[in-house]
Amino acid sequence: TSDQEVHYGFGWRVAEHRGRRTAGHTGETMGFRNAMVRFPEERLAVVILTNRNESSPRELVLRVADLFLK
């Protein structure tokens, strides 16, 4: 793959959310799921830490970010 096709590096997923550049990371194991997404240009970072197996913290991170990124 070419460098332009890769959206992951150093453990961070580089993407966009509603036209804004993001860098984020998720993690999980038995008993917890977590997510962090940064919006570098907006100087915003949202972190969700859970102690649940059935949660979807990345979706929640983006919903919380939307409250600040009007």
mmJSON file of the N, C-alpha and C atoms, coordinates in Angstrom:
{"data_MODEL":{"atom_site":{
"group_PDB":["ATOM","ATOM","ATOM","ATOM","ATOM","ATOM","ATOM","ATOM","ATOM","ATOM","ATOM","ATOM","ATOM","ATOM","ATOM","ATOM","ATOM","ATOM","ATOM","ATOM","ATOM","ATOM","ATOM","ATOM","ATOM","ATOM","ATOM","ATOM","ATOM","ATOM","ATOM","ATOM","ATOM","ATOM","ATOM","ATOM","ATOM","ATOM","ATOM","ATOM","ATOM","ATOM","ATOM","ATOM","ATOM","ATOM","ATOM","ATOM","ATOM","ATOM","ATOM","ATOM","ATOM","ATOM","ATOM","ATOM","ATOM","ATOM","ATOM","ATOM","ATOM","ATOM","ATOM","ATOM","ATOM","ATOM","ATOM","ATOM","ATOM","ATOM","ATOM","ATOM","ATOM","ATOM","ATOM","ATOM","ATOM","ATOM","ATOM","ATOM","ATOM","ATOM","ATOM","ATOM","ATOM","ATOM","ATOM","ATOM","ATOM","ATOM","ATOM","ATOM","ATOM","ATOM","ATOM","ATOM","ATOM","ATOM","ATOM","ATOM","ATOM","ATOM","ATOM","ATOM","ATOM","ATOM","ATOM","ATOM","ATOM","ATOM","ATOM","ATOM","ATOM","ATOM","ATOM","ATOM","ATOM","ATOM","ATOM","ATOM","ATOM","ATOM","ATOM","ATOM","ATOM","ATOM","ATOM","ATOM","ATOM","ATOM","ATOM","ATOM","ATOM","ATOM","ATOM","ATOM","ATOM","ATOM","ATOM","ATOM","ATOM","ATOM","ATOM","ATOM","ATOM","ATOM","ATOM","ATOM","ATOM","ATOM","ATOM","ATOM","ATOM","ATOM","ATOM","ATOM","ATOM","ATOM","ATOM","ATOM","ATOM","ATOM","ATOM","ATOM","ATOM","ATOM","ATOM","ATOM","ATOM","ATOM","ATOM","ATOM","ATOM","ATOM","ATOM","ATOM","ATOM","ATOM","ATOM","ATOM","ATOM","ATOM","ATOM","ATOM","ATOM","ATOM","ATOM","ATOM","ATOM","ATOM","ATOM","ATOM","ATOM","ATOM","ATOM","ATOM","ATOM","ATOM","ATOM","ATOM","ATOM","ATOM","ATOM","ATOM","ATOM","ATOM","ATOM","ATOM","ATOM","ATOM"],
"id":[1,2,3,4,5,6,7,8,9,10,11,12,13,14,15,16,17,18,19,20,21,22,23,24,25,26,27,28,29,30,31,32,33,34,35,36,37,38,39,40,41,42,43,44,45,46,47,48,49,50,51,52,53,54,55,56,57,58,59,60,61,62,63,64,65,66,67,68,69,70,71,72,73,74,75,76,77,78,79,80,81,82,83,84,85,86,87,88,89,90,91,92,93,94,95,96,97,98,99,100,101,102,103,104,105,106,107,108,109,110,111,112,113,114,115,116,117,118,119,120,121,122,123,124,125,126,127,128,129,130,131,132,133,134,135,136,137,138,139,140,141,142,143,144,145,146,147,148,149,150,151,152,153,154,155,156,157,158,159,160,161,162,163,164,165,166,167,168,169,170,171,172,173,174,175,176,177,178,179,180,181,182,183,184,185,186,187,188,189,190,191,192,193,194,195,196,197,198,199,200,201,202,203,204,205,206,207,208,209,210],
"type_symbol":["N","C","C","N","C","C","N","C","C","N","C","C","N","C","C","N","C","C","N","C","C","N","C","C","N","C","C","N","C","C","N","C","C","N","C","C","N","C","C","N","C","C","N","C","C","N","C","C","N","C","C","N","C","C","N","C","C","N","C","C","N","C","C","N","C","C","N","C","C","N","C","C","N","C","C","N","C","C","N","C","C","N","C","C","N","C","C","N","C","C","N","C","C","N","C","C","N","C","C","N","C","C","N","C","C","N","C","C","N","C","C","N","C","C","N","C","C","N","C","C","N","C","C","N","C","C","N","C","C","N","C","C","N","C","C","N","C","C","N","C","C","N","C","C","N","C","C","N","C","C","N","C","C","N","C","C","N","C","C","N","C","C","N","C","C","N","C","C","N","C","C","N","C","C","N","C","C","N","C","C","N","C","C","N","C","C","N","C","C","N","C","C","N","C","C","N","C","C","N","C","C","N","C","C","N","C","C","N","C","C"],
"label_atom_id":["N","CA","C","N","CA","C","N","CA","C","N","CA","C","N","CA","C","N","CA","C","N","CA","C","N","CA","C","N","CA","C","N","CA","C","N","CA","C","N","CA","C","N","CA","C","N","CA","C","N","CA","C","N","CA","C","N","CA","C","N","CA","C","N","CA","C","N","CA","C","N","CA","C","N","CA","C","N","CA","C","N","CA","C","N","CA","C","N","CA","C","N","CA","C","N","CA","C","N","CA","C","N","CA","C","N","CA","C","N","CA","C","N","CA","C","N","CA","C","N","CA","C","N","CA","C","N","CA","C","N","CA","C","N","CA","C","N","CA","C","N","CA","C","N","CA","C","N","CA","C","N","CA","C","N","CA","C","N","CA","C","N","CA","C","N","CA","C","N","CA","C","N","CA","C","N","CA","C","N","CA","C","N","CA","C","N","CA","C","N","CA","C","N","CA","C","N","CA","C","N","CA","C","N","CA","C","N","CA","C","N","CA","C","N","CA","C","N","CA","C","N","CA","C","N","CA","C","N","CA","C","N","CA","C","N","CA","C","N","CA","C","N","CA","C"],
"label_alt_id":[null,null,null,null,null,null,null,null,null,null,null,null,null,null,null,null,null,null,null,null,null,null,null,null,null,null,null,null,null,null,null,null,null,null,null,null,null,null,null,null,null,null,null,null,null,null,null,null,null,null,null,null,null,null,null,null,null,null,null,null,null,null,null,null,null,null,null,null,null,null,null,null,null,null,null,null,null,null,null,null,null,null,null,null,null,null,null,null,null,null,null,null,null,null,null,null,null,null,null,null,null,null,null,null,null,null,null,null,null,null,null,null,null,null,null,null,null,null,null,null,null,null,null,null,null,null,null,null,null,null,null,null,null,null,null,null,null,null,null,null,null,null,null,null,null,null,null,null,null,null,null,null,null,null,null,null,null,null,null,null,null,null,null,null,null,null,null,null,null,null,null,null,null,null,null,null,null,null,null,null,null,null,null,null,null,null,null,null,null,null,null,null,null,null,null,null,null,null,null,null,null,null,null,null,null,null,null,null,null,null],
"label_comp_id":["THR","THR","THR","SER","SER","SER","ASP","ASP","ASP","GLN","GLN","GLN","GLU","GLU","GLU","VAL","VAL","VAL","HIS","HIS","HIS","TYR","TYR","TYR","GLY","GLY","GLY","PHE","PHE","PHE","GLY","GLY","GLY","TRP","TRP","TRP","ARG","ARG","ARG","VAL","VAL","VAL","ALA","ALA","ALA","GLU","GLU","GLU","HIS","HIS","HIS","ARG","ARG","ARG","GLY","GLY","GLY","ARG","ARG","ARG","ARG","ARG","ARG","THR","THR","THR","ALA","ALA","ALA","GLY","GLY","GLY","HIS","HIS","HIS","THR","THR","THR","GLY","GLY","GLY","GLU","GLU","GLU","THR","THR","THR","MET","MET","MET","GLY","GLY","GLY","PHE","PHE","PHE","ARG","ARG","ARG","ASN","ASN","ASN","ALA","ALA","ALA","MET","MET","MET","VAL","VAL","VAL","ARG","ARG","ARG","PHE","PHE","PHE","PRO","PRO","PRO","GLU","GLU","GLU","GLU","GLU","GLU","ARG","ARG","ARG","LEU","LEU","LEU","ALA","ALA","ALA","VAL","VAL","VAL","VAL","VAL","VAL","ILE","ILE","ILE","LEU","LEU","LEU","THR","THR","THR","ASN","ASN","ASN","ARG","ARG","ARG","ASN","ASN","ASN","GLU","GLU","GLU","SER","SER","SER","SER","SER","SER","PRO","PRO","PRO","ARG","ARG","ARG","GLU","GLU","GLU","LEU","LEU","LEU","VAL","VAL","VAL","LEU","LEU","LEU","ARG","ARG","ARG","VAL","VAL","VAL","ALA","ALA","ALA","ASP","ASP","ASP","LEU","LEU","LEU","PHE","PHE","PHE","LEU","LEU","LEU","LYS","LYS","LYS"],
"label_asym_id":["A","A","A","A","A","A","A","A","A","A","A","A","A","A","A","A","A","A","A","A","A","A","A","A","A","A","A","A","A","A","A","A","A","A","A","A","A","A","A","A","A","A","A","A","A","A","A","A","A","A","A","A","A","A","A","A","A","A","A","A","A","A","A","A","A","A","A","A","A","A","A","A","A","A","A","A","A","A","A","A","A","A","A","A","A","A","A","A","A","A","A","A","A","A","A","A","A","A","A","A","A","A","A","A","A","A","A","A","A","A","A","A","A","A","A","A","A","A","A","A","A","A","A","A","A","A","A","A","A","A","A","A","A","A","A","A","A","A","A","A","A","A","A","A","A","A","A","A","A","A","A","A","A","A","A","A","A","A","A","A","A","A","A","A","A","A","A","A","A","A","A","A","A","A","A","A","A","A","A","A","A","A","A","A","A","A","A","A","A","A","A","A","A","A","A","A","A","A","A","A","A","A","A","A","A","A","A","A","A","A"],
"label_entity_id":["1","1","1","1","1","1","1","1","1","1","1","1","1","1","1","1","1","1","1","1","1","1","1","1","1","1","1","1","1","1","1","1","1","1","1","1","1","1","1","1","1","1","1","1","1","1","1","1","1","1","1","1","1","1","1","1","1","1","1","1","1","1","1","1","1","1","1","1","1","1","1","1","1","1","1","1","1","1","1","1","1","1","1","1","1","1","1","1","1","1","1","1","1","1","1","1","1","1","1","1","1","1","1","1","1","1","1","1","1","1","1","1","1","1","1","1","1","1","1","1","1","1","1","1","1","1","1","1","1","1","1","1","1","1","1","1","1","1","1","1","1","1","1","1","1","1","1","1","1","1","1","1","1","1","1","1","1","1","1","1","1","1","1","1","1","1","1","1","1","1","1","1","1","1","1","1","1","1","1","1","1","1","1","1","1","1","1","1","1","1","1","1","1","1","1","1","1","1","1","1","1","1","1","1","1","1","1","1","1","1"],
"label_seq_id":[1,1,1,2,2,2,3,3,3,4,4,4,5,5,5,6,6,6,7,7,7,8,8,8,9,9,9,10,10,10,11,11,11,12,12,12,13,13,13,14,14,14,15,15,15,16,16,16,17,17,17,18,18,18,19,19,19,20,20,20,21,21,21,22,22,22,23,23,23,24,24,24,25,25,25,26,26,26,27,27,27,28,28,28,29,29,29,30,30,30,31,31,31,32,32,32,33,33,33,34,34,34,35,35,35,36,36,36,37,37,37,38,38,38,39,39,39,40,40,40,41,41,41,42,42,42,43,43,43,44,44,44,45,45,45,46,46,46,47,47,47,48,48,48,49,49,49,50,50,50,51,51,51,52,52,52,53,53,53,54,54,54,55,55,55,56,56,56,57,57,57,58,58,58,59,59,59,60,60,60,61,61,61,62,62,62,63,63,63,64,64,64,65,65,65,66,66,66,67,67,67,68,68,68,69,69,69,70,70,70],
"pdbx_PDB_ins_code":[null,null,null,null,null,null,null,null,null,null,null,null,null,null,null,null,null,null,null,null,null,null,null,null,null,null,null,null,null,null,null,null,null,null,null,null,null,null,null,null,null,null,null,null,null,null,null,null,null,null,null,null,null,null,null,null,null,null,null,null,null,null,null,null,null,null,null,null,null,null,null,null,null,null,null,null,null,null,null,null,null,null,null,null,null,null,null,null,null,null,null,null,null,null,null,null,null,null,null,null,null,null,null,null,null,null,null,null,null,null,null,null,null,null,null,null,null,null,null,null,null,null,null,null,null,null,null,null,null,null,null,null,null,null,null,null,null,null,null,null,null,null,null,null,null,null,null,null,null,null,null,null,null,null,null,null,null,null,null,null,null,null,null,null,null,null,null,null,null,null,null,null,null,null,null,null,null,null,null,null,null,null,null,null,null,null,null,null,null,null,null,null,null,null,null,null,null,null,null,null,null,null,null,null,null,null,null,null,null,null],
"Cartn_x":[0.839,0.0,0.872,0.352,1.062,0.794,1.63,1.457,0.098,-0.475,-1.75,-2.921,-2.74,-3.809,-3.831,-2.764,-2.648,-3.194,-4.127,-4.739,-4.486,-3.324,-2.998,-1.493,-1.082,0.344,0.612,1.614,1.984,0.807,-0.096,-1.245,-2.419,-2.306,-3.366,-4.052,-5.371,-6.139,-6.34,-5.91,-6.071,-7.277,-8.218,-9.452,-10.051,-11.313,-12.072,-13.427,-13.949,-15.305,-15.97,-17.005,-17.738,-16.803,-15.833,-14.918,-13.752,-13.629,-12.525,-11.543,-10.25,-9.208,-9.205,-9.053,-9.013,-7.841,-7.413,-6.435,-6.942,-7.069,-7.652,-7.123,-7.498,-7.071,-8.155,-8.377,-9.321,-8.594,-9.163,-8.581,-9.624,-9.42,-10.366,-9.719,-10.241,-9.927,-11.103,-11.021,-12.145,-12.464,-13.651,-14.102,-14.014,-13.415,-13.425,-13.249,-13.711,-13.508,-13.282,-12.326,-11.964,-11.748,-11.872,-11.6,-11.135,-10.228,-9.781,-9.714,-10.273,-10.179,-9.758,-8.736,-8.259,-8.695,-9.03,-9.314,-8.235,-7.086,-5.936,-6.196,-6.856,-7.087,-8.007,-8.908,-9.849,-9.313,-8.158,-7.551,-8.519,-9.143,-10.13,-9.74,-9.842,-9.663,-10.786,-11.352,-12.413,-11.977,-12.088,-11.696,-12.886,-13.2,-14.25,-13.614,-13.732,-13.232,-14.429,-14.563,-15.702,-15.205,-16.046,-15.768,-16.882,-17.194,-18.253,-17.728,-18.168,-17.803,-18.671,-19.907,-20.852,-20.983,-20.118,-20.212,-19.589,-19.853,-19.253,-18.662,-17.506,-16.985,-16.58,-16.145,-15.762,-16.97,-18.101,-19.32,-19.687,-19.562,-19.868,-18.892,-17.611,-16.619,-17.045,-17.455,-17.839,-19.117,-20.044,-21.266,-20.958,-20.054,-19.646,-18.92,-18.024,-17.291,-18.249,-19.31,-20.293,-20.93,-21.021,-21.573,-20.692,-19.387,-18.439,-18.106,-18.339,-17.962,-19.19,-19.819,-21.068,-20.797],
"Cartn_y":[-1.197,0.0,1.245,2.282,3.559,4.271,5.236,5.991,6.678,7.073,7.778,6.847,5.543,4.603,4.2,4.472,4.052,5.149,4.782,5.74,5.329,4.773,4.267,4.386,4.89,4.987,5.24,4.585,4.733,4.462,3.575,3.239,4.194,5.205,6.203,6.014,6.109,6.09,7.539,7.861,9.207,9.176,10.076,10.07,11.475,11.555,12.799,12.521,13.541,13.487,14.808,14.734,15.918,16.976,16.499,17.393,17.894,17.433,17.845,16.688,17.006,15.989,15.448,14.135,13.501,12.539,12.295,11.249,10.586,9.283,8.621,7.222,6.687,5.342,4.718,3.422,2.688,1.501,0.983,-0.187,-0.937,-2.235,-3.039,-4.344,-4.894,-6.231,-6.651,-7.763,-8.218,-7.203,-6.659,-5.769,-4.292,-3.87,-2.443,-2.179,-1.001,-0.46,1.034,1.564,2.964,3.555,4.878,5.571,6.988,7.471,8.854,9.351,10.523,11.147,12.59,12.987,14.368,15.061,16.335,17.228,18.307,18.093,18.983,20.453,20.727,22.12,22.845,22.109,22.709,22.692,22.061,21.933,21.268,20.182,19.448,17.977,17.384,15.941,15.431,14.293,13.676,12.258,11.894,10.568,9.939,8.708,7.946,6.673,6.472,5.267,4.524,3.254,2.487,1.226,0.685,-0.628,-1.589,-1.532,-2.351,-3.065,-4.286,-5.013,-4.625,-4.22,-4.017,-2.567,-1.685,-0.28,-0.023,1.164,1.611,2.999,3.072,4.369,5.288,4.754,5.644,6.418,5.763,6.468,7.541,7.237,8.2,9.377,9.114,10.191,11.176,10.671,11.547,12.317,11.701,12.409,13.534,13.281,14.33,15.441,15.089,16.096,16.989,16.413,17.196,18.3,18.078,19.107,20.354,20.182,21.293,21.833,21.051,21.426,21.826,22.857,23.27,23.915],
"Cartn_z":[0.0,0.0,0.0,-0.582,-0.565,0.748,1.068,2.315,2.387,1.26,1.266,1.574,1.484,1.785,3.249,3.982,5.375,6.279,7.167,8.089,9.532,9.79,11.12,11.306,12.446,12.715,14.181,14.718,16.123,17.058,16.653,17.485,17.354,16.5,16.333,14.983,14.982,13.738,13.309,12.111,11.57,10.639,10.875,10.09,10.085,9.681,9.736,10.355,11.026,11.561,11.213,10.411,9.959,9.367,8.574,7.885,8.712,9.938,10.811,10.968,10.937,11.081,12.504,12.644,13.958,14.045,15.27,15.567,16.838,16.824,17.985,18.205,19.341,19.716,20.589,20.405,21.245,21.858,22.915,23.543,24.343,24.434,25.205,25.622,26.67,27.128,27.997,28.642,29.457,30.541,30.473,31.541,31.263,30.147,29.853,28.369,27.969,26.619,26.764,26.017,26.116,24.727,24.633,23.381,23.673,22.822,22.86,21.428,21.187,19.871,20.065,19.299,19.311,18.034,18.166,17.052,17.105,16.453,16.647,16.306,15.189,14.805,15.784,16.415,17.363,18.793,18.974,20.307,21.285,20.812,21.6,21.638,22.805,22.959,23.858,23.494,24.286,24.616,25.891,26.358,27.07,26.717,27.39,27.935,29.235,29.897,30.471,30.17,30.683,31.373,32.188,32.763,32.338,31.047,30.464,29.232,29.005,27.788,26.6,26.855,25.766,25.327,25.759,25.392,24.023,23.489,22.231,22.467,23.124,23.54,22.391,21.256,20.151,19.645,19.514,19.102,20.115,21.393,22.442,22.412,22.18,22.062,20.98,19.827,18.725,19.038,19.738,20.138,21.121,22.072,23.024,22.28,21.372,20.596,19.819,19.265,18.512,19.365,20.68,21.557,21.589,21.365,21.415,20.035,18.99,17.618,16.816,17.201,16.514,15.197],
"occupancy":[1.0,1.0,1.0,1.0,1.0,1.0,1.0,1.0,1.0,1.0,1.0,1.0,1.0,1.0,1.0,1.0,1.0,1.0,1.0,1.0,1.0,1.0,1.0,1.0,1.0,1.0,1.0,1.0,1.0,1.0,1.0,1.0,1.0,1.0,1.0,1.0,1.0,1.0,1.0,1.0,1.0,1.0,1.0,1.0,1.0,1.0,1.0,1.0,1.0,1.0,1.0,1.0,1.0,1.0,1.0,1.0,1.0,1.0,1.0,1.0,1.0,1.0,1.0,1.0,1.0,1.0,1.0,1.0,1.0,1.0,1.0,1.0,1.0,1.0,1.0,1.0,1.0,1.0,1.0,1.0,1.0,1.0,1.0,1.0,1.0,1.0,1.0,1.0,1.0,1.0,1.0,1.0,1.0,1.0,1.0,1.0,1.0,1.0,1.0,1.0,1.0,1.0,1.0,1.0,1.0,1.0,1.0,1.0,1.0,1.0,1.0,1.0,1.0,1.0,1.0,1.0,1.0,1.0,1.0,1.0,1.0,1.0,1.0,1.0,1.0,1.0,1.0,1.0,1.0,1.0,1.0,1.0,1.0,1.0,1.0,1.0,1.0,1.0,1.0,1.0,1.0,1.0,1.0,1.0,1.0,1.0,1.0,1.0,1.0,1.0,1.0,1.0,1.0,1.0,1.0,1.0,1.0,1.0,1.0,1.0,1.0,1.0,1.0,1.0,1.0,1.0,1.0,1.0,1.0,1.0,1.0,1.0,1.0,1.0,1.0,1.0,1.0,1.0,1.0,1.0,1.0,1.0,1.0,1.0,1.0,1.0,1.0,1.0,1.0,1.0,1.0,1.0,1.0,1.0,1.0,1.0,1.0,1.0,1.0,1.0,1.0,1.0,1.0,1.0,1.0,1.0,1.0,1.0,1.0,1.0],
"B_iso_or_equiv":[0.0,0.0,0.0,0.0,0.0,0.0,0.0,0.0,0.0,0.0,0.0,0.0,0.0,0.0,0.0,0.0,0.0,0.0,0.0,0.0,0.0,0.0,0.0,0.0,0.0,0.0,0.0,0.0,0.0,0.0,0.0,0.0,0.0,0.0,0.0,0.0,0.0,0.0,0.0,0.0,0.0,0.0,0.0,0.0,0.0,0.0,0.0,0.0,0.0,0.0,0.0,0.0,0.0,0.0,0.0,0.0,0.0,0.0,0.0,0.0,0.0,0.0,0.0,0.0,0.0,0.0,0.0,0.0,0.0,0.0,0.0,0.0,0.0,0.0,0.0,0.0,0.0,0.0,0.0,0.0,0.0,0.0,0.0,0.0,0.0,0.0,0.0,0.0,0.0,0.0,0.0,0.0,0.0,0.0,0.0,0.0,0.0,0.0,0.0,0.0,0.0,0.0,0.0,0.0,0.0,0.0,0.0,0.0,0.0,0.0,0.0,0.0,0.0,0.0,0.0,0.0,0.0,0.0,0.0,0.0,0.0,0.0,0.0,0.0,0.0,0.0,0.0,0.0,0.0,0.0,0.0,0.0,0.0,0.0,0.0,0.0,0.0,0.0,0.0,0.0,0.0,0.0,0.0,0.0,0.0,0.0,0.0,0.0,0.0,0.0,0.0,0.0,0.0,0.0,0.0,0.0,0.0,0.0,0.0,0.0,0.0,0.0,0.0,0.0,0.0,0.0,0.0,0.0,0.0,0.0,0.0,0.0,0.0,0.0,0.0,0.0,0.0,0.0,0.0,0.0,0.0,0.0,0.0,0.0,0.0,0.0,0.0,0.0,0.0,0.0,0.0,0.0,0.0,0.0,0.0,0.0,0.0,0.0,0.0,0.0,0.0,0.0,0.0,0.0,0.0,0.0,0.0,0.0,0.0,0.0],
"pdbx_formal_charge":[null,null,null,null,null,null,null,null,null,null,null,null,null,null,null,null,null,null,null,null,null,null,null,null,null,null,null,null,null,null,null,null,null,null,null,null,null,null,null,null,null,null,null,null,null,null,null,null,null,null,null,null,null,null,null,null,null,null,null,null,null,null,null,null,null,null,null,null,null,null,null,null,null,null,null,null,null,null,null,null,null,null,null,null,null,null,null,null,null,null,null,null,null,null,null,null,null,null,null,null,null,null,null,null,null,null,null,null,null,null,null,null,null,null,null,null,null,null,null,null,null,null,null,null,null,null,null,null,null,null,null,null,null,null,null,null,null,null,null,null,null,null,null,null,null,null,null,null,null,null,null,null,null,null,null,null,null,null,null,null,null,null,null,null,null,null,null,null,null,null,null,null,null,null,null,null,null,null,null,null,null,null,null,null,null,null,null,null,null,null,null,null,null,null,null,null,null,null,null,null,null,null,null,null,null,null,null,null,null,null],
"auth_seq_id":[1,1,1,2,2,2,3,3,3,4,4,4,5,5,5,6,6,6,7,7,7,8,8,8,9,9,9,10,10,10,11,11,11,12,12,12,13,13,13,14,14,14,15,15,15,16,16,16,17,17,17,18,18,18,19,19,19,20,20,20,21,21,21,22,22,22,23,23,23,24,24,24,25,25,25,26,26,26,27,27,27,28,28,28,29,29,29,30,30,30,31,31,31,32,32,32,33,33,33,34,34,34,35,35,35,36,36,36,37,37,37,38,38,38,39,39,39,40,40,40,41,41,41,42,42,42,43,43,43,44,44,44,45,45,45,46,46,46,47,47,47,48,48,48,49,49,49,50,50,50,51,51,51,52,52,52,53,53,53,54,54,54,55,55,55,56,56,56,57,57,57,58,58,58,59,59,59,60,60,60,61,61,61,62,62,62,63,63,63,64,64,64,65,65,65,66,66,66,67,67,67,68,68,68,69,69,69,70,70,70],
"auth_comp_id":["THR","THR","THR","SER","SER","SER","ASP","ASP","ASP","GLN","GLN","GLN","GLU","GLU","GLU","VAL","VAL","VAL","HIS","HIS","HIS","TYR","TYR","TYR","GLY","GLY","GLY","PHE","PHE","PHE","GLY","GLY","GLY","TRP","TRP","TRP","ARG","ARG","ARG","VAL","VAL","VAL","ALA","ALA","ALA","GLU","GLU","GLU","HIS","HIS","HIS","ARG","ARG","ARG","GLY","GLY","GLY","ARG","ARG","ARG","ARG","ARG","ARG","THR","THR","THR","ALA","ALA","ALA","GLY","GLY","GLY","HIS","HIS","HIS","THR","THR","THR","GLY","GLY","GLY","GLU","GLU","GLU","THR","THR","THR","MET","MET","MET","GLY","GLY","GLY","PHE","PHE","PHE","ARG","ARG","ARG","ASN","ASN","ASN","ALA","ALA","ALA","MET","MET","MET","VAL","VAL","VAL","ARG","ARG","ARG","PHE","PHE","PHE","PRO","PRO","PRO","GLU","GLU","GLU","GLU","GLU","GLU","ARG","ARG","ARG","LEU","LEU","LEU","ALA","ALA","ALA","VAL","VAL","VAL","VAL","VAL","VAL","ILE","ILE","ILE","LEU","LEU","LEU","THR","THR","THR","ASN","ASN","ASN","ARG","ARG","ARG","ASN","ASN","ASN","GLU","GLU","GLU","SER","SER","SER","SER","SER","SER","PRO","PRO","PRO","ARG","ARG","ARG","GLU","GLU","GLU","LEU","LEU","LEU","VAL","VAL","VAL","LEU","LEU","LEU","ARG","ARG","ARG","VAL","VAL","VAL","ALA","ALA","ALA","ASP","ASP","ASP","LEU","LEU","LEU","PHE","PHE","PHE","LEU","LEU","LEU","LYS","LYS","LYS"],
"auth_asym_id":["A","A","A","A","A","A","A","A","A","A","A","A","A","A","A","A","A","A","A","A","A","A","A","A","A","A","A","A","A","A","A","A","A","A","A","A","A","A","A","A","A","A","A","A","A","A","A","A","A","A","A","A","A","A","A","A","A","A","A","A","A","A","A","A","A","A","A","A","A","A","A","A","A","A","A","A","A","A","A","A","A","A","A","A","A","A","A","A","A","A","A","A","A","A","A","A","A","A","A","A","A","A","A","A","A","A","A","A","A","A","A","A","A","A","A","A","A","A","A","A","A","A","A","A","A","A","A","A","A","A","A","A","A","A","A","A","A","A","A","A","A","A","A","A","A","A","A","A","A","A","A","A","A","A","A","A","A","A","A","A","A","A","A","A","A","A","A","A","A","A","A","A","A","A","A","A","A","A","A","A","A","A","A","A","A","A","A","A","A","A","A","A","A","A","A","A","A","A","A","A","A","A","A","A","A","A","A","A","A","A"],
"auth_atom_id":["N","CA","C","N","CA","C","N","CA","C","N","CA","C","N","CA","C","N","CA","C","N","CA","C","N","CA","C","N","CA","C","N","CA","C","N","CA","C","N","CA","C","N","CA","C","N","CA","C","N","CA","C","N","CA","C","N","CA","C","N","CA","C","N","CA","C","N","CA","C","N","CA","C","N","CA","C","N","CA","C","N","CA","C","N","CA","C","N","CA","C","N","CA","C","N","CA","C","N","CA","C","N","CA","C","N","CA","C","N","CA","C","N","CA","C","N","CA","C","N","CA","C","N","CA","C","N","CA","C","N","CA","C","N","CA","C","N","CA","C","N","CA","C","N","CA","C","N","CA","C","N","CA","C","N","CA","C","N","CA","C","N","CA","C","N","CA","C","N","CA","C","N","CA","C","N","CA","C","N","CA","C","N","CA","C","N","CA","C","N","CA","C","N","CA","C","N","CA","C","N","CA","C","N","CA","C","N","CA","C","N","CA","C","N","CA","C","N","CA","C","N","CA","C","N","CA","C","N","CA","C","N","CA","C","N","CA","C","N","CA","C","N","CA","C"],
"pdbx_PDB_model_num":[1,1,1,1,1,1,1,1,1,1,1,1,1,1,1,1,1,1,1,1,1,1,1,1,1,1,1,1,1,1,1,1,1,1,1,1,1,1,1,1,1,1,1,1,1,1,1,1,1,1,1,1,1,1,1,1,1,1,1,1,1,1,1,1,1,1,1,1,1,1,1,1,1,1,1,1,1,1,1,1,1,1,1,1,1,1,1,1,1,1,1,1,1,1,1,1,1,1,1,1,1,1,1,1,1,1,1,1,1,1,1,1,1,1,1,1,1,1,1,1,1,1,1,1,1,1,1,1,1,1,1,1,1,1,1,1,1,1,1,1,1,1,1,1,1,1,1,1,1,1,1,1,1,1,1,1,1,1,1,1,1,1,1,1,1,1,1,1,1,1,1,1,1,1,1,1,1,1,1,1,1,1,1,1,1,1,1,1,1,1,1,1,1,1,1,1,1,1,1,1,1,1,1,1,1,1,1,1,1,1]
}}}
